Amino acid sequence: MTQTKLAVWRDNLLTDWAHVKETLVNQLHACHQDRWAKQIALCEHDQLLDLISQWDLPTVTQAMARLKRIDAALCQMDLGLYGLCADCEEPLSDAQLAQDPTAQRCPHCDARYRKGFHGHEL
């Protein structure tokens, strides 16, 4: 993957991160959780997951899952592994990443993973 493509994917992921964060703040305001909404609004990127993982609120579950996927993709970028299948290490297609920039597995390995074949994990 070229550095230019990688920079575009990083920008897309950071934009998605900001959007999910904004959605989360709005959801918390709607649930009258203004104190938590304010905390989230002031959080830095690396603090947000730690903060919301402490809460047991159904309204944050989906946002938290999305933020974890975005964070994993950003970490893969930092390690030079972004765009590679987490299982077989084959490159993911541009089409697959365009559909989901947080994709972790190629279609073949993803199907195996969803069926419960996790023998490769420690």
FENLINWO-V563495 format. One record per residue. N is the residue number from 1. OMEGA is omega in whole degrees, -180 to 180 (none if undefined). NEAR is the number of other C-alpha atoms within 10 Angstrom. D_LAST is the distance of its C-alpha to the last C-alpha in Angstrom with 1 decimal. Layout:
N&OMEGA&NEAR&D_LAST + N&OMEGA&NEAR&D_LAST
This chain:
1&-178&13&28.1 + 2&178&6&31.2 + 3&179&8&31.6 + 4&178&9&34.1 + 5&-179&11&31.8 + 6&178&15&29.0 + 7&178&12&31.6 + 8&179&11&32.7 + 9&179&21&29.2 + 10&178&18&28.7 + 11&179&12&32.1 + 12&180&15&31.3 + 13&179&21&28.1 + 14&175&16&30.1 + 15&178&12&32.9 + 16&178&16&30.6 + 17&-179&20&29.2 + 18&179&14&32.8 + 19&179&12&33.7 + 20&178&18&31.0 + 21&179&22&32.0 + 22&178&15&35.6 + 23&179&14&34.9 + 24&178&23&33.1 + 25&180&21&36.1 + 26&178&16&38.5 + 27&180&17&36.6 + 28&175&20&36.8 + 29&-180&15&40.5 + 30&178&12&41.1 + 31&-180&11&39.6 + 32&176&11&41.8 + 33&-173&13&38.9 + 34&180&15&40.8 + 35&179&11&39.6 + 36&178&17&35.9 + 37&179&20&37.0 + 38&178&13&38.7 + 39&-179&13&35.7 + 40&-179&21&33.6 + 41&-179&15&36.4 + 42&-177&11&36.5 + 43&170&14&32.8 + 44&-177&9&31.5 + 45&-174&15&28.7 + 46&-179&9&26.1 + 47&-170&11&27.4 + 48&-179&17&27.5 + 49&178&18&24.0 + 50&-178&11&24.1 + 51&-173&13&27.5 + 52&178&18&27.0 + 53&179&13&23.7 + 54&-176&8&25.9 + 55&175&12&28.1 + 56&-179&9&28.0 + 57&179&10&30.2 + 58&-178&8&30.0 + 59&-178&14&31.8 + 60&-174&18&29.0 + 61&-178&15&26.0 + 62&179&12&26.4 + 63&-180&19&27.3 + 64&178&18&24.3 + 65&179&13&22.0 + 66&179&17&23.9 + 67&178&22&23.9 + 68&179&15&20.2 + 69&178&18&20.0 + 70&179&22&22.8 + 71&179&19&21.2 + 72&179&16&18.0 + 73&178&22&20.4 + 74&177&20&22.5 + 75&177&13&19.6 + 76&177&17&18.8 + 77&-179&16&22.5 + 78&-179&10&22.5 + 79&-178&9&19.8 + 80&-177&12&21.7 + 81&-177&16&19.0 + 82&178&26&21.0 + 83&176&26&22.0 + 84&177&19&19.2 + 85&-179&20&16.8 + 86&-178&18&13.3 + 87&-175&16&12.2 + 88&178&12&15.1 + 89&174&15&16.6 + 90&179&13&20.0 + 91&174&15&22.5 + 92&-179&19&23.0 + 93&175&14&26.7 + 94&180&13&29.1 + 95&179&9&30.1 + 96&179&15&26.6 + 97&177&16&26.3 + 98&179&12&29.9 + 99&179&10&29.0 + 100&-179&11&26.0 + 101&179&21&25.4 + 102&-178&23&22.1 + 103&-178&22&20.7 + 104&-174&22&17.1 + 105&173&22&17.1 + 106&-177&21&19.9 + 107&-179&14&21.7 + 108&-179&11&20.2 + 109&178&18&16.5 + 110&178&17&17.5 + 111&178&12&19.3 + 112&-179&12&16.4 + 113&-179&14&14.1 + 114&178&9&17.1 + 115&176&9&17.5 + 116&178&9&14.2 + 117&-177&12&12.5 + 118&-176&11&8.8 + 119&-179&7&7.9 + 120&-178&7&6.6 + 121&178&6&3.8 + 122&none&4&0.0
